[in-house]
Amino acid sequence: MFVGLRMSRTIPVCAPDDGLDKAIQVMREKKVRQLFVTEGDQVVGVLSRIDLQHVLPSTATTLAVNEMNYQLSRLKVRDYMTHQVVSVSQDATIEEAARLMHDSDVSGLPVLKN
């Protein structure tokens, strides 16, 4: 079976200059673990929950919610995303995609034409 037959066709994305607060909100609303970061039609990075764990404050923080949201809005996606994107073609088999995900230690792949 080919990736193009099983892939999600509508995926949430964000821009490199978006604030982390916006990215987190999209991830929560869409219930996804990662966002592909795009500039135009080009995928330039991936922002995952793991990337965000290095930035988000502990639950024991003394910051108020408003303070935390303000600080997160000042931090940009481009500074915390993974820049090296592993992708797959829609003509690849599911097995090839699974192997690539395992070997690259990623939980999702953008599917690109050509």
Secondary structure, DSSP 8 states (H G I E B T S, - for coil): -BHHHHS-S---EE-TTSBHHHHHHHHHHHT-SEEEEEETTEEEEEEEHHHHHTTS--TT----HHHHHHHHHHSBGGGTSB-S---EETTSBHHHHHHHHHHHT-S---EE--
